[in-house]
């Protein structure tokens, strides 16, 4: 029993140490590539090197690495398991009466530990650090790159209050030709119209210019119009209703996304499929890491001609196939050709079956 515990510690230590090395090596490469692409914008920002590192590159590393955790795991397992097989360590364990399934146990313990970190990071920690990175990018790198709707915007401020804006002018945060209708049952009870509404600060305060208010009580109507004096009032409109960054979901924790999806459905403001896909991906990725650990172990545990080079080539091929399949199925989910959960989990289902097959073959 003590020998098995020693083997567990030995394998887990190798797994985590090699994983850390692979992660740091790839992180350094991605940071160098990213820096060469953005060097002109970073110089133009006139920020110090310390500010760039702390406000951008540390959050960048914390964001990019978890996206590749499962590939790091595959490369890690193939790398050190292939060396163990080449040095006949796997054969020695099998000769000592330890089954391949038992040898797999410490691999799964290490993979489970990393998967737990990834699960917590995906849902809670990484989005918090991402907000710093995204703010930095849109302040100094990708200026004016939001995809918000600014023309003919229709949305519900409340279930019984509907708003329409003909055009939102982002340079001074002004909504032109604003119309707000309050509805009770199937009847309009009041209409507020304004030629312009300028944002003046939180909480949702706007300054209306050249406005009119109509109220209806059965057949009775009251009308008020003011063309000169502005009206400062609170509306249900937010600046974020007109500004949508492609990756703003990356800066939201999973509870925030779960709260946003039904709210945006009620308001009819944006397509929530990207948020639903992001939620599913955050849960699926940790399981992908465990599946690829099993596949990597099954492939690399056998001593073959070609050694580590052949094993790494097979691993890279599997990683490329996984990425292709993930993008392919996610595209189908984004286009509503299949349910979101199926589009995101399909690669795990397929590679899970592959993991079972290759591990059974490795046991023979």
DRENKEPA-702740 format. One record per atom (N, C-alpha, C): residue in one letter; z, y, x. Coordinates in steps of 0.1 Angstrom, whole numbers, padded with zeros to 4 digits, always signed. Layout:
<pts>
AZYX ...
</pts>
This chain:
<pts>
X+0000-0012+0008 X+0000+0000+0000 X+0000+0013+0009 X+0008+0012+0020 X+0008+0024+0028 X-0005+0027+0035 X-0013+0016+0038 X-0026+0017+0044 X-0035+0024+0034 X-0034+0021+0021 X-0043+0027+0011 X-0040+0041+0010 X-0027+0045+0010 X-0023+0059+0009 X-0028+0067+0021 X-0028+0060+0033 X-0033+0067+0045 X-0048+0069+0043 X-0055+0059+0038 X-0070+0061+0036 X-0073+0072+0026 X-0064+0073+0015 X-0066+0084+0005 X-0065+0097+0012 X-0055+0099+0020 X-0053+0112+0027 X-0064+0115+0036 X-0068+0104+0043 X-0079+0106+0053 X-0092+0111+0046 X-0096+0104+0035 X-0108+0108+0028 X-0107+0121+0022 X-0095+0124+0015 X-0094+0137+0008 X-0094+0148+0018 X-0088+0146+0030 X-0088+0157+0040 X-0102+0159+0045 X-0110+0148+0047 X-0124+0150+0052 X-0132+0157+0041 X-0130+0153+0028 X-0137+0159+0018 X-0135+0175+0017 X-0122+0178+0016 X-0119+0193+0015 X-0122+0201+0027 X-0120+0195+0039 X-0123+0202+0051 X-0139+0205+0052 X-0146+0194+0050 X-0161+0195+0050 X-0166+0204+0039 X-0160+0203+0028 X-0165+0212+0017 X-0162+0227+0020 X-0151+0230+0026 X-0148+0244+0030 X-0158+0249+0040 X-0161+0240+0050 X-0171+0244+0060 X-0184+0246+0054 X-0189+0237+0045 X-0202+0239+0039 X-0202+0252+0031 X-0192+0254+0023 X-0191+0266+0015 X-0191+0279+0023 X-0184+0279+0034 X-0184+0291+0042 X-0197+0294+0049 X-0204+0283+0053 X-0217+0284+0060 X-0227+0290+0050 X-0227+0284+0038 X-0237+0289+0028 X-0234+0303+0023 X-0221+0306+0022 X-0217+0319+0018 X-0221+0330+0028 X-0220+0326+0041 X-0225+0336+0051 X-0240+0338+0051 X-0247+0327+0048 X-0262+0328+0047 X-0266+0337+0035 X-0259+0334+0024 X-0263+0342+0012 X-0259+0357+0013 X-0248+0360+0020 X-0244+0374+0022 X-0254+0381+0031 X-0258+0374+0042 X-0268+0379+0051 X-0281+0382+0044 X-0286+0373+0036 X-0298+0374+0028 X-0297+0386+0018 X-0286+0387+0011 X-0284+0397+0002 X-0283+0411+0008 X-0276+0411+0020 X-0275+0424+0027 X-0289+0429+0032 X-0298+0420+0037 X-0311+0424+0041 X-0319+0430+0029 X-0317+0425+0017 X-0324+0430+0005 X-0319+0443+0001 X-0306+0446+0003 X-0300+0458-0003 X-0296+0468+0008 X-0300+0466+0020 X-0295+0474+0031 X-0298+0489+0028 X-0310+0493+0023 X-0313+0507+0021 X-0304+0513+0011 X-0302+0506+0000 X-0293+0511-0011 X-0279+0513-0006 X-0274+0503+0002 X-0261+0504+0007 X-0259+0516+0017 X-0269+0518+0025 X-0268+0530+0034 X-0268+0543+0026 X-0277+0543+0016 X-0278+0555+0007 X-0265+0558+0000 X-0257+0547-0003 X-0245+0549-0011 X-0234+0557-0003 X-0236+0558+0011 X-0227+0566+0019 X-0212+0561+0018 X-0211+0548+0015 X-0197+0542+0015 X-0194+0536+0029 X-0182+0535+0032 X-0178+0529+0044 X-0180+0514+0044 X-0180+0508+0056 X-0182+0493+0056 X-0171+0486+0049 X-0158+0491+0050 X-0147+0485+0044 X-0149+0486+0028 X-0153+0497+0023 X-0155+0498+0009 X-0166+0489+0004 X-0177+0487+0011 X-0188+0478+0007 X-0183+0464+0007 X-0175+0460+0017 X-0170+0446+0018 X-0160+0443+0007 X-0150+0452+0005 X-0140+0450-0006 X-0145+0451-0020 X-0154+0461-0022 X-0158+0464-0036 X-0171+0455-0040 X-0178+0450-0030 X-0190+0443-0033 X-0190+0429-0027 X-0189+0427-0014 X-0192+0414-0008 X-0181+0404-0010 X-0169+0408-0011 X-0158+0398-0014 X-0160+0393-0029 X-0162+0402-0039 X-0165+0397-0052 X-0178+0390-0053 X-0188+0394-0045 X-0201+0387-0045 X-0199+0372-0040 X-0191+0370-0029 X-0189+0357-0024 X-0181+0348-0035 X-0171+0355-0042 X-0164+0348-0052 X-0172+0344-0064 X-0183+0351-0066 X-0192+0348-0077 X-0203+0338-0073 X-0209+0340-0061 X-0221+0331-0058 X-0216+0317-0054 X-0205+0315-0048 X-0200+0302-0043 X-0198+0293-0055 X-0190+0296-0065 X-0188+0287-0076 X-0201+0283-0083 X-0211+0291-0083 X-0224+0287-0089 X-0230+0275-0082 X-0226+0273-0069 X-0232+0263-0061 X-0222+0252-0057 X-0210+0252-0064 X-0200+0243-0061 X-0205+0228-0061 X-0212+0225-0072 X-0216+0211-0073 X-0226+0207-0062 X-0235+0216-0058 X-0244+0213-0047 X-0236+0212-0034 X-0226+0220-0032 X-0218+0219-0020 X-0211+0205-0020 X-0206+0201-0031 X-0199+0188-0032 X-0209+0177-0029 X-0221+0177-0034 X-0231+0167-0031 X-0234+0166-0016 X-0236+0178-0009 X-0239+0178+0005 X-0227+0174+0013 X-0215+0178+0009 X-0203+0174+0016 X-0201+0159+0016 X-0202+0153+0004 X-0199+0139+0003 X-0210+0131+0011 X-0222+0135+0010 X-0233+0128+0017 X-0230+0130+0032 X-0226+0141+0036 X-0225+0144+0051 X-0214+0136+0057 X-0202+0136+0052 X-0191+0129+0059 X-0191+0114+0055 X-0196+0110+0043 X-0196+0096+0040 X-0207+0089+0048 X-0218+0096+0051 X-0229+0090+0059 X-0224+0088+0073 X-0216+0097+0078 X-0210+0095+0092 X-0200+0084+0092 X-0192+0082+0081 X-0183+0071+0080 X-0191+0058+0079 X-0202+0058+0072 X-0210+0045+0071 X-0216+0042+0085 X-0221+0053+0092 X-0227+0051+0105 X-0217+0045+0115 X-0205+0050+0114 X-0194+0045+0123 X-0188+0032+0118 X-0194+0026+0108 X-0189+0013+0102 X-0175+0014+0096 X-0170+0026+0093 X-0157+0028+0087 X-0157+0022+0073 X-0168+0024+0065 X-0169+0019+0052 X-0169+0003+0052 X-0176-0002+0062 X-0177-0017+0063 X-0163-0022+0067 X-0155-0015+0075 X-0142-0019+0079 X-0133-0020+0067 X-0134-0009+0058 X-0126-0009+0046 X-0129-0021+0037 X-0142-0023+0035 X-0146-0034+0026 X-0142-0048+0032 X-0142-0049+0045 X-0138-0061+0052 X-0123-0063+0050 X-0115-0052+0049 X-0101-0053+0047 X-0097-0057+0033 X-0107-0059+0024 X-0105-0063+0010 X-0104-0051+0001 X-0107-0039+0005 X-0107-0027-0004 X-0120-0026-0011 X-0120-0026-0024 X-0133-0025-0031 X-0139-0011-0030 X-0152-0011-0033 X-0159+0002-0032 X-0153+0012-0043 X-0149+0006-0054 X-0143+0014-0065 X-0130+0020-0061 X-0123+0013-0053 X-0110+0018-0048 X-0112+0029-0038 X-0123+0027-0029 X-0126+0037-0019 X-0130+0050-0026 X-0136+0049-0038 X-0141+0061-0046 X-0130+0069-0051 X-0118+0063-0053 X-0107+0070-0059 X-0103+0083-0052 X-0101+0084-0039 X-0098+0096-0033 X-0109+0107-0034 X-0121+0102-0034 X-0133+0111-0037 X-0131+0118-0050 X-0127+0110-0060 X-0126+0116-0074 X-0113+0125-0074 X-0103+0122-0067 X-0091+0130-0067 X-0095+0144-0061 X-0102+0144-0050 X-0106+0157-0043 X-0116+0164-0052 X-0126+0157-0058 X-0135+0163-0067 X-0128+0168-0080 X-0118+0161-0085 X-0111+0166-0096 X-0103+0179-0093 X-0098+0179-0081 X-0090+0192-0077 X-0100+0204-0077 X-0112+0202-0071 X-0122+0212-0070 X-0127+0216-0084 X-0129+0206-0092 X-0134+0208-0106 X-0124+0216-0114 X-0111+0214-0112 X-0101+0221-0119 X-0101+0236-0114 X-0102+0238-0101 X-0103+0252-0096 X-0115+0259-0102 X-0127+0251-0103 X-0139+0257-0108 X-0138+0260-0123 X-0131+0251-0130 X-0130+0253-0145 X-0121+0266-0147 X-0110+0267-0140 X-0102+0279-0142 X-0109+0292-0137 X-0116+0291-0126 X-0123+0302-0121 X-0134+0307-0130 X-0142+0297-0135 X-0153+0300-0144 X-0148+0308-0156 X-0138+0303-0162 X-0133+0308-0175 X-0125+0321-0174 X-0117+0322-0163 X-0108+0334-0162 X-0109+0342-0150 X-0108+0336-0138 X-0107+0344-0126 X-0119+0351-0121 X-0130+0343-0121 X-0143+0349-0115 X-0148+0361-0124 X-0147+0360-0137 X-0152+0372-0145 X-0144+0385-0141 X-0131+0383-0138 X-0123+0395-0134 X-0128+0402-0121 X-0132+0394-0111 X-0137+0399-0099 X-0151+0403-0101 X-0158+0397-0110 X-0172+0401-0112 X-0174+0415-0118 X-0164+0420-0125 X-0165+0433-0131 X-0166+0443-0119 X-0159+0441-0108 X-0160+0450-0097 X-0174+0450-0091 X-0179+0438-0089 X-0192+0436-0083 X-0203+0442-0092 X-0203+0440-0105 X-0213+0445-0114 X-0212+0460-0114 X-0200+0466-0115 X-0199+0480-0115 X-0205+0486-0102 X-0203+0480-0091 X-0208+0484-0078 X-0223+0484-0079 X-0229+0473-0083 X-0244+0471-0084 X-0250+0482-0092 X-0245+0484-0104 X-0251+0494-0113 X-0248+0508-0110 X-0238+0510-0101 X-0236+0524-0096 X-0244+0527-0084 X-0246+0518-0075 X-0253+0521-0062 X-0266+0513-0060 X-0268+0502-0067 X-0280+0493-0064 X-0290+0494-0075 X-0286+0489-0087 X-0295+0488-0098 X-0293+0499-0108 X-0296+0511-0104 X-0294+0522-0113 X-0303+0522-0125 X-0298+0525-0137 X-0305+0526-0149 X-0313+0513-0152 X-0306+0501-0150 X-0312+0489-0152 X-0307+0482-0165 X-0301+0489-0174 X-0296+0482-0186 X-0307+0480-0196 X-0305+0470-0205 X-0315+0466-0214 X-0311+0469-0228 X-0302+0479-0230 X-0297+0482-0243 X-0308+0488-0252 X-0306+0486-0265 X-0316+0491-0275 X-0313+0506-0278 X-0323+0515-0277 X-0321+0529-0279 X-0329+0534-0291 X-0338+0527-0296 X-0347+0531-0307 X-0344+0523-0319 X-0343+0530-0331 X-0342+0524-0344 X-0331+0513-0343 X-0319+0518-0340 X-0307+0509-0339 X-0301+0507-0352 X-0299+0495-0357 X-0292+0492-0370 X-0280+0483-0366 X-0269+0486-0371 X-0257+0478-0369 X-0246+0480-0379 X-0237+0471-0381 X-0226+0473-0390 X-0214+0477-0382 X-0208+0488-0386 X-0195+0493-0380 X-0184+0485-0385 X-0185+0482-0398 X-0175+0473-0405 X-0183+0465-0415 X-0177+0455-0422 X-0185+0447-0431 X-0191+0456-0442 X-0185+0467-0445 X-0190+0475-0456 X-0196+0489-0451 X-0197+0490-0438 X-0202+0503-0433 X-0214+0500-0423 X-0226+0506-0427 X-0238+0503-0419 X-0242+0516-0412 X-0247+0515-0400 X-0251+0527-0392 X-0266+0526-0388 X-0273+0537-0387 X-0286+0537-0382 X-0288+0549-0373 X-0294+0546-0361 X-0297+0557-0351 X-0311+0556-0348 X-0318+0567-0350 X-0333+0567-0346 X-0335+0566-0331 X-0327+0573-0324 X-0329+0573-0309 X-0315+0577-0302 X-0312+0569-0292 X-0300+0572-0284 X-0304+0577-0270 X-0300+0590-0267 X-0304+0596-0254 X-0293+0593-0244 X-0296+0585-0234 X-0285+0580-0225 X-0281+0591-0215 X-0290+0600-0212 X-0286+0610-0201 X-0275+0619-0206 X-0273+0621-0219 X-0261+0629-0223 X-0254+0622-0234 X-0256+0609-0236 X-0248+0601-0246 X-0249+0608-0260 X-0261+0610-0265 X-0263+0616-0278 X-0271+0608-0287 X-0266+0605-0299 X-0274+0598-0309 X-0281+0608-0318 X-0294+0606-0319 X-0302+0615-0327 X-0305+0608-0341 X-0305+0617-0351 X-0308+0612-0365 X-0299+0601-0369 X-0286+0604-0369 X-0276+0594-0372 X-0274+0593-0388 X-0273+0581-0393 X-0270+0579-0407 X-0260+0568-0408 X-0249+0570-0416 X-0239+0561-0418 X-0237+0559-0433 X-0238+0547-0438 X-0237+0544-0452 X-0225+0535-0455 X-0217+0539-0465 X-0206+0530-0469 X-0209+0524-0482 X-0207+0511-0483 X-0211+0503-0494 X-0200+0496-0500 X-0199+0496-0514 X-0189+0489-0521 X-0196+0480-0531 X-0195+0467-0530 X-0203+0458-0539 X-0217+0459-0535 X-0225+0463-0545 X-0240+0466-0542 X-0243+0480-0544 X-0233+0489-0543 X-0235+0503-0545 X-0232+0511-0532 X-0240+0521-0529 X-0237+0530-0518 X-0227+0541-0523 X-0216+0542-0517 X-0206+0552-0522 X-0206+0565-0514 X-0211+0564-0501 X-0212+0577-0494 X-0222+0575-0483 X-0228+0587-0479 X-0238+0587-0469 X-0235+0599-0460 X-0234+0597-0447 X-0232+0607-0437 X-0245+0608-0428 X-0251+0620-0427 X-0263+0622-0419 X-0260+0633-0409 X-0265+0631-0397 X-0264+0642-0387 X-0276+0642-0378 X-0281+0654-0375 X-0292+0655-0366 X-0289+0650-0352 X-0277+0652-0348 X-0273+0646-0335 X-0258+0644-0335 X-0254+0634-0328 X-0239+0631-0326 X-0237+0628-0311 X-0229+0636-0305 X-0226+0635-0290 X-0213+0629-0287 X-0213+0619-0279 X-0201+0613-0275 X-0192+0622-0267 X-0179+0623-0271 X-0170+0633-0265 X-0157+0626-0259 X-0157+0613-0260 X-0146+0605-0254 X-0139+0595-0262 X-0131+0586-0256 X-0124+0576-0264 X-0113+0583-0272 X-0108+0576-0283 X-0114+0563-0288 X-0125+0566-0298 X-0137+0564-0294 X-0149+0565-0303 X-0150+0578-0310 X-0148+0589-0302 X-0149+0603-0308 X-0163+0608-0305 X-0168+0614-0316 X-0182+0620-0316 X-0182+0634-0322 X-0191+0642-0317 X-0193+0656-0322 X-0206+0656-0330 X-0205+0659-0343 X-0217+0659-0352 X-0222+0673-0353 X-0235+0675-0352 X-0242+0688-0353 X-0252+0687-0364 X-0252+0697-0373 X-0262+0698-0384 X-0261+0685-0392 X-0249+0684-0399 X-0247+0672-0406 X-0245+0675-0421 X-0246+0664-0429 X-0244+0665-0444 X-0237+0652-0448 X-0229+0654-0459 X-0221+0643-0464 X-0224+0642-0479 X-0228+0630-0484 X-0230+0628-0498 X-0220+0617-0502 X-0213+0619-0514 X-0205+0609-0519 X-0209+0606-0534 X-0208+0594-0538 X-0212+0590-0551 X-0200+0583-0559 X-0198+0587-0571 X-0188+0581-0579 X-0194+0579-0593 X-0200+0567-0594 X-0208+0564-0606 X-0220+0573-0607 X-0222+0581-0617 X-0233+0590-0618 X-0230+0604-0612 X-0218+0605-0607 X-0214+0618-0602 X-0216+0619-0587 X-0222+0629-0582 X-0225+0631-0568 X-0220+0644-0563 X-0214+0643-0550 X-0209+0656-0544 X-0217+0657-0531 X-0220+0669-0527 X-0228+0672-0515 X-0222+0683-0507 X-0222+0680-0494 X-0217+0691-0484 X-0226+0691-0472 X-0230+0703-0468 X-0238+0704-0456 X-0233+0715-0447 X-0234+0713-0434 X-0229+0723-0424 X-0239+0723-0413 X-0246+0734-0410 X-0256+0735-0400 X-0252+0742-0387 X-0241+0749-0388 X-0236+0757-0376 X-0224+0751-0369 X-0214+0749-0377 X-0201+0744-0371 X-0201+0729-0368 X-0198+0725-0356 X-0198+0711-0353 X-0186+0704-0359 X-0186+0691-0361 X-0175+0683-0366 X-0172+0672-0356 X-0159+0673-0351 X-0154+0662-0342 X-0147+0652-0351 X-0152+0640-0350 X-0146+0629-0358 X-0147+0616-0350 X-0140+0606-0356 X-0140+0592-0350 X-0150+0584-0358 X-0159+0577-0351 X-0168+0568-0357 X-0166+0554-0351 X-0172+0544-0358 X-0171+0531-0353 X-0181+0528-0342 X-0189+0537-0338 X-0199+0535-0327 X-0192+0536-0313 X-0197+0527-0305 X-0193+0527-0291 X-0205+0529-0282 X-0203+0535-0270 X-0213+0537-0260 X-0219+0523-0256 X-0211+0513-0256 X-0216+0500-0252 X-0225+0494-0262 X-0226+0499-0275 X-0235+0495-0285 X-0250+0498-0281 X-0251+0508-0272 X-0265+0512-0267 X-0268+0508-0253 X-0258+0502-0246 X-0260+0499-0232 X-0257+0484-0231 X-0267+0476-0226 X-0265+0462-0224 X-0271+0458-0211 X-0262+0454-0202 X-0266+0449-0189 X-0269+0434-0190 X-0279+0429-0183 X-0283+0415-0184 X-0272+0406-0180 X-0264+0410-0170 X-0253+0401-0166 X-0239+0406-0169 X-0238+0413-0180 X-0225+0418-0184 X-0216+0407-0189 X-0222+0396-0193 X-0214+0384-0197 X-0207+0378-0185 X-0212+0380-0173 X-0205+0375-0161 X-0192+0382-0159 X-0190+0394-0165 X-0177+0401-0162 X-0167+0399-0174 X-0170+0390-0183 X-0162+0387-0194 X-0155+0374-0193 X-0142+0373-0195 X-0135+0360-0195 X-0140+0352-0208 X-0138+0339-0208 X-0142+0331-0219 X-0135+0335-0232 X-0122+0338-0232 X-0116+0343-0245 X-0123+0356-0250 X-0127+0365-0241 X-0134+0377-0245 X-0148+0374-0251 X-0155+0364-0245 X-0168+0360-0250 X-0166+0354-0264 X-0156+0345-0266 X-0154+0339-0279 X-0151+0349-0289 X-0144+0360-0286 X-0141+0370-0296 X-0153+0379-0298 X-0162+0381-0288 X-0173+0389-0290 X-0184+0383-0299 X-0186+0370-0297 X-0197+0363-0305 X-0197+0365-0320 X-0186+0362-0326 X-0185+0364-0341 X-0186+0379-0345 X-0180+0388-0336 X-0180+0402-0339 X-0194+0407-0339 X-0202+0403-0328 X-0216+0408-0327 X-0225+0402-0338 X-0222+0390-0342 X-0229+0384-0354 X-0227+0392-0366 X-0215+0397-0369 X-0212+0405-0380 X-0219+0418-0380 X-0220+0424-0368 X-0226+0437-0366 X-0241+0436-0365 X-0247+0424-0362 X-0261+0423-0361 X-0267+0431-0350 X-0259+0432-0339 X-0264+0441-0328 X-0272+0434-0317 X-0267+0423-0312 X-0274+0417-0301 X-0276+0402-0303 X-0285+0396-0295 X-0286+0381-0295 X-0275+0375-0287 X-0267+0367-0294 X-0255+0361-0287 X-0258+0348-0280 X-0270+0343-0280 X-0273+0330-0273 X-0270+0331-0258 X-0273+0341-0251 X-0269+0341-0237 X-0254+0339-0235 X-0246+0345-0244 X-0231+0343-0243 X-0227+0329-0246 X-0233+0323-0256 X-0230+0309-0259 X-0234+0300-0248 X-0246+0302-0242 X-0250+0294-0230 X-0241+0296-0219 X-0236+0308-0216 X-0227+0310-0205 X-0214+0303-0207 X-0209+0303-0220 X-0196+0295-0223 X-0198+0280-0220 X-0209+0275-0225 X-0212+0261-0223 X-0213+0257-0208 X-0220+0266-0200 X-0222+0264-0186 X-0209+0263-0178 X-0200+0272-0182 X-0187+0273-0175 X-0179+0260-0177 X-0180+0254-0188 X-0173+0241-0190 X-0181+0229-0184 X-0194+0230-0184 X-0202+0218-0179 X-0202+0217-0164 X-0202+0228-0157 X-0203+0228-0142 X-0192+0220-0135 X-0180+0220-0139 X-0170+0212-0132 X-0173+0197-0133 X-0178+0193-0145 X-0182+0179-0147 X-0194+0175-0138 X-0203+0185-0136 X-0214+0182-0127 X-0209+0179-0113 X-0199+0186-0109 X-0194+0184-0095 X-0189+0170-0094 X-0182+0165-0104 X-0176+0151-0103 X-0188+0141-0103 X-0198+0143-0112 X-0209+0134-0113 X-0217+0133-0099 X-0219+0145-0093 X-0226+0145-0080 X-0218+0139-0069 X-0205+0140-0070 X-0196+0133-0060 X-0198+0118-0061 X-0199+0113-0073 X-0201+0098-0074 X-0215+0094-0069 X-0225+0102-0072 X-0239+0099-0067 X-0239+0100-0052 X-0234+0110-0047 X-0234+0112-0032 X-0227+0101-0025 X-0216+0097-0030 X-0208+0086-0024 X-0216+0073-0025 X-0222+0070-0036 X-0230+0057-0038 X-0242+0057-0029 X-0248+0068-0027 X-0260+0069-0018 X-0256+0068-0003 X-0246+0074+0001 X-0242+0076+0015 X-0233+0065+0020 X-0228+0057+0011 X-0218+0047+0016 X-0225+0034+0022 X-0238+0033+0021 X-0245+0022+0026 X-0251+0026+0039 X-0250+0018+0049 X-0256+0021+0063 X-0270+0017+0062 X-0279+0026+0064 X-0294+0024+0063 X-0301+0029+0075 X-0313+0024+0077 X-0321+0030+0088 X-0325+0044+0084 X-0323+0053+0093 X-0326+0067+0090 X-0313+0075+0089 X-0302+0068+0086 X-0289+0074+0087 X-0287+0087+0078 X-0280+0096+0084 X-0276+0108+0077 X-0288+0116+0073 X-0299+0116+0081 X-0311+0124+0078 X-0317+0119+0064 X-0318+0106+0063 X-0323+0101+0050 X-0314+0104+0038 X-0301+0103+0041 X-0291+0105+0030 X-0292+0120+0026 X-0292+0129+0035 X-0293+0143+0032 X-0306+0147+0025 X-0317+0141+0029 X-0330+0143+0022 X-0329+0139+0008 X-0323+0127+0005 X-0321+0122-0008 X-0312+0132-0016 X-0302+0136-0010 X-0293+0146-0016 X-0299+0159-0020 X-0307+0164-0011 X-0314+0177-0014 X-0324+0175-0025 X-0331+0163-0025 X-0340+0160-0036 X-0333+0159-0049 X-0321+0153-0050 X-0313+0152-0062 X-0309+0166-0066 X-0304+0174-0057 X-0300+0188-0060 X-0311+0196-0066 X-0323+0195-0060 X-0335+0202-0066 X-0338+0197-0080 X-0337+0184-0082 X-0340+0179-0095 X-0330+0184-0105 X-0317+0184-0101 X-0307+0189-0110 X-0309+0204-0114 X-0313+0212-0104 X-0315+0226-0107 X-0327+0228-0116 X-0338+0220-0113 X-0350+0221-0122 X-0346+0217-0136 X-0339+0206-0138 X-0336+0201-0151 X-0327+0211-0158 X-0317+0217-0151 X-0308+0226-0157 X-0315+0239-0162 X-0324+0244-0154 X-0332+0256-0158 X-0341+0252-0170 X-0347+0240-0169 X-0356+0236-0180 X-0349+0235-0193 X-0338+0228-0193 X-0330+0226-0206 X-0324+0239-0211 X-0319+0247-0201 X-0313+0260-0205 X-0324+0269-0212 X-0336+0269-0207 X-0347+0276-0213 X-0349+0272-0227 X-0349+0259-0230 X-0351+0254-0243 X-0340+0258-0252 X-0327+0258-0247 X-0316+0263-0255 X-0317+0278-0258 X-0321+0286-0248 X-0323+0300-0250 X-0333+0303-0260 X-0344+0295-0261 X-0354+0297-0271 X-0352+0290-0284 X-0339+0285-0286 X-0335+0278-0298 X-0343+0265-0301 X-0349+0259-0291 X-0357+0247-0293 X-0347+0235-0293 X-0335+0237-0289 X-0325+0226-0290 X-0311+0233-0290 X-0301+0226-0295 X-0287+0232-0296 X-0283+0236-0282 X-0274+0247-0282 X-0269+0252-0269 X-0262+0241-0261 X-0253+0234-0268 X-0245+0224-0261 X-0254+0213-0255 X-0265+0209-0262 X-0273+0199-0257 X-0282+0204-0245 X-0286+0216-0246 X-0294+0222-0235 X-0286+0223-0222 X-0273+0226-0223 X-0265+0228-0211 X-0260+0214-0206 X-0256+0205-0215 X-0250+0192-0211 X-0261+0181-0208 X-0273+0184-0212 X-0284+0173-0209 X-0284+0169-0195 X-0285+0178-0185 X-0285+0174-0171 X-0273+0165-0167 X-0261+0169-0173 X-0249+0160-0170 X-0250+0146-0176 X-0256+0146-0188 X-0258+0133-0195 X-0268+0124-0186 X-0279+0130-0182 X-0289+0122-0175 X-0283+0118-0161 X-0277+0128-0154 X-0272+0125-0140 X-0260+0116-0141 X-0252+0116-0152 X-0241+0107-0154 X-0246+0093-0155 X-0257+0091-0162 X-0263+0077-0163 X-0268+0073-0149 X-0274+0082-0142 X-0279+0079-0128 X-0267+0076-0119 X-0256+0083-0121 X-0244+0080-0113 X-0239+0066-0115 X-0239+0061-0128 X-0234+0048-0131 X-0244+0037-0125 X-0257+0040-0126 X-0267+0030-0121 X-0266+0029-0105 X-0266+0040-0098 X-0265+0040-0084 X-0252+0034-0078 X-0241+0037-0085 X-0228+0032-0081 X-0228+0017-0083 X-0233+0012-0094 X-0233-0003-0096 X-0242-0010-0086 X-0253-0003-0082 X-0262-0009-0072 X-0255-0009-0058 X-0247+0001-0055 X-0240+0002-0043 X-0229-0009-0042 X-0223-0013-0053 X-0213-0023-0053 X-0218-0037-0050 X-0231-0039-0052 X-0237-0053-0049 X-0238-0056-0035 
</pts>
